Amino acid sequence: MTAQTKKAPASTKVGIDVAKTGGTAPFTFRTVVSGILLAGNILVAAIYFHVINP
């Protein structure tokens, strides 16, 4: 730790590197893509374990 971080009050350190976007998460595209990948992964696992027989 540096001397500056030891002396700085907690209110100046907390949240200083977080963008202030208005409270909504801008992760809709990332969420959709990860949902599609998860669904594909579950489908492949179901085919692998012979739950679904194509």
C-alpha positions, -999 to 999 in steps of 0.1 A, spaced: 0 0 0 11 35 -7 9 64 17 -18 80 -4 -42 50 -2 -36 47 36 -46 84 41 -75 86 16 -110 84 31 -131 55 19 -156 78 1 -130 89 -24 -118 54 -32 -151 35 -35 -166 35 -70 -140 59 -86 -133 35 -115 -170 25 -122 -187 42 -150 -219 61 -141 -243 50 -168 -276 56 -150 -280 23 -133 -290 1 -163 -267 -28 -173 -256 -24 -210 -250 -61 -213 -279 -72 -235 -258 -83 -265 -234 -102 -242 -262 -118 -223 -280 -130 -255 -247 -144 -270 -238 -162 -238 -274 -176 -236 -271 -190 -271 -238 -205 -263 -251 -221 -231 -281 -235 -250 -258 -250 -276 -236 -265 -249 -266 -281 -232 -278 -294 -266 -244 -310 -274 -243 -325 -239 -278 -340 -244 -268 -355 -277 -235 -368 -262 -254 -385 -233 -281 -399 -257 -308 -379 -241 -316 -366 -276 -310 -390 -305 -308 -371 -338 
